[in-house]
């Protein structure tokens, strides 16, 4: 390894304690942020559960799963893990169920707001790029001809 490569590895590994601290904060605030997200999405889309069985329970599960993938990607400083292992796949599934880009954007924007309220500013700043990328990817698909939200 070159001196520059060694320095990059050291900087990356030296950041793990701080990133683990932030993951712990995300984990301890996950329930409140996801609940805030689902409660607000439910108010905005009151007919959602008429289109899908167990709609709100599944939405909670999906948002919780997405949160955990975002935390893992933040820990590893690897946005590609989030995109390739979850977001592109989940977006395809939800589009196939006739979700709208607006529904997904609103849902994950509420999640972002929930974490903005519950995380300390430094932790939120580290997590925000992953929240932003999730909103971007999850709302980047054509609207269905017959929305089911």
SULQUIUR-V820513 format. One record per residue. N is the residue number from 0. OMEGA is omega in radians with two decimals (* if undefined). D_LAST is the distance of its C-alpha to the last C-alpha in Angstrom with 2 decimals. Layout:
n=N omega=OMEGA d_last=D_LAST
n=N omega=OMEGA d_last=D_LAST
//
This chain:
n=0 omega=3.06 d_last=52.87
n=1 omega=3.10 d_last=53.75
n=2 omega=3.12 d_last=54.12
n=3 omega=3.12 d_last=50.97
n=4 omega=3.10 d_last=48.99
n=5 omega=3.14 d_last=50.43
n=6 omega=3.11 d_last=49.44
n=7 omega=3.13 d_last=45.82
n=8 omega=3.12 d_last=45.68
n=9 omega=3.12 d_last=47.29
n=10 omega=3.13 d_last=44.90
n=11 omega=-3.08 d_last=41.91
n=12 omega=3.11 d_last=43.33
n=13 omega=3.14 d_last=44.64
n=14 omega=-3.09 d_last=41.11
n=15 omega=-3.13 d_last=39.95
n=16 omega=3.13 d_last=41.14
n=17 omega=3.14 d_last=39.18
n=18 omega=3.05 d_last=36.01
n=19 omega=3.09 d_last=36.43
n=20 omega=-3.12 d_last=36.81
n=21 omega=3.08 d_last=33.52
n=22 omega=3.08 d_last=31.75
n=23 omega=3.09 d_last=33.23
n=24 omega=3.10 d_last=31.84
n=25 omega=3.14 d_last=28.34
n=26 omega=-3.09 d_last=28.69
n=27 omega=3.12 d_last=30.03
n=28 omega=-3.07 d_last=27.27
n=29 omega=-3.08 d_last=24.36
n=30 omega=-3.11 d_last=23.47
n=31 omega=-3.11 d_last=23.48
n=32 omega=3.13 d_last=21.53
n=33 omega=3.11 d_last=18.75
n=34 omega=3.09 d_last=18.73
n=35 omega=3.13 d_last=18.63
n=36 omega=-3.08 d_last=15.65
n=37 omega=3.13 d_last=13.61
n=38 omega=-3.13 d_last=14.99
n=39 omega=3.08 d_last=14.12
n=40 omega=3.13 d_last=10.53
n=41 omega=3.10 d_last=10.30
n=42 omega=-3.09 d_last=12.14
n=43 omega=-3.08 d_last=10.10
n=44 omega=-3.04 d_last=6.65
n=45 omega=-3.12 d_last=8.53
n=46 omega=-3.08 d_last=6.53
n=47 omega=-3.08 d_last=4.47
n=48 omega=3.05 d_last=7.85
n=49 omega=-3.10 d_last=8.26
n=50 omega=-3.01 d_last=6.68
n=51 omega=3.07 d_last=8.54
n=52 omega=-3.12 d_last=12.06
n=53 omega=-3.00 d_last=13.16
n=54 omega=-3.02 d_last=9.79
n=55 omega=3.07 d_last=11.43
n=56 omega=3.11 d_last=14.69
n=57 omega=3.10 d_last=13.51
n=58 omega=3.10 d_last=11.74
n=59 omega=-3.14 d_last=15.13
n=60 omega=-3.10 d_last=17.04
n=61 omega=3.14 d_last=15.45
n=62 omega=3.09 d_last=15.98
n=63 omega=3.10 d_last=19.40
n=64 omega=3.13 d_last=20.30
n=65 omega=3.10 d_last=19.45
n=66 omega=-3.11 d_last=21.61
n=67 omega=3.06 d_last=24.41
n=68 omega=3.10 d_last=24.41
n=69 omega=3.13 d_last=24.56
n=70 omega=3.11 d_last=27.45
n=71 omega=3.14 d_last=29.22
n=72 omega=3.11 d_last=28.94
n=73 omega=3.12 d_last=30.28
n=74 omega=-3.09 d_last=33.10
n=75 omega=-3.07 d_last=34.14
n=76 omega=-3.05 d_last=33.50
n=77 omega=-3.14 d_last=31.75
n=78 omega=-3.12 d_last=28.48
n=79 omega=3.10 d_last=28.73
n=80 omega=3.14 d_last=28.27
n=81 omega=-3.09 d_last=24.85
n=82 omega=-2.99 d_last=23.83
n=83 omega=-3.08 d_last=25.49
n=84 omega=-3.11 d_last=25.02
n=85 omega=-2.89 d_last=21.40
n=86 omega=-3.10 d_last=19.34
n=87 omega=3.12 d_last=19.88
n=88 omega=-3.09 d_last=19.32
n=89 omega=3.10 d_last=16.14
n=90 omega=3.13 d_last=14.64
n=91 omega=3.12 d_last=15.69
n=92 omega=-3.09 d_last=14.18
n=93 omega=3.07 d_last=10.65
n=94 omega=3.11 d_last=11.11
n=95 omega=3.09 d_last=12.41
n=96 omega=3.12 d_last=9.41
n=97 omega=2.95 d_last=7.62
n=98 omega=3.11 d_last=5.96
n=99 omega=3.05 d_last=7.15
n=100 omega=-3.14 d_last=10.43
n=101 omega=3.10 d_last=9.75
n=102 omega=3.14 d_last=7.18
n=103 omega=3.13 d_last=9.99
n=104 omega=3.14 d_last=12.67
n=105 omega=-3.12 d_last=11.80
n=106 omega=-3.07 d_last=11.59
n=107 omega=3.00 d_last=14.89
n=108 omega=3.05 d_last=16.42
n=109 omega=3.08 d_last=16.20
n=110 omega=3.11 d_last=17.85
n=111 omega=3.11 d_last=20.46
n=112 omega=3.12 d_last=21.13
n=113 omega=3.11 d_last=21.57
n=114 omega=3.09 d_last=24.13
n=115 omega=-3.13 d_last=25.76
n=116 omega=-2.97 d_last=26.49
n=117 omega=-3.12 d_last=27.77
n=118 omega=2.99 d_last=29.68
n=119 omega=-3.06 d_last=33.09
n=120 omega=-3.11 d_last=33.20
n=121 omega=3.12 d_last=34.94
n=122 omega=3.12 d_last=32.50
n=123 omega=-3.14 d_last=29.49
n=124 omega=3.12 d_last=31.24
n=125 omega=-3.07 d_last=31.69
n=126 omega=-3.02 d_last=28.08
n=127 omega=3.13 d_last=26.46
n=128 omega=-3.14 d_last=26.90
n=129 omega=3.02 d_last=24.88
n=130 omega=-3.14 d_last=22.04
n=131 omega=-3.13 d_last=22.27
n=132 omega=3.09 d_last=22.38
n=133 omega=3.11 d_last=19.31
n=134 omega=-3.11 d_last=17.32
n=135 omega=-3.08 d_last=19.03
n=136 omega=-3.05 d_last=18.54
n=137 omega=3.13 d_last=14.96
n=138 omega=-3.10 d_last=13.92
n=139 omega=3.06 d_last=16.54
n=140 omega=-3.13 d_last=15.21
n=141 omega=3.09 d_last=14.62
n=142 omega=3.14 d_last=11.44
n=143 omega=3.09 d_last=10.55
n=144 omega=3.14 d_last=12.13
n=145 omega=-3.12 d_last=9.45
n=146 omega=3.12 d_last=5.89
n=147 omega=3.08 d_last=3.79
n=148 omega=* d_last=0.00
//
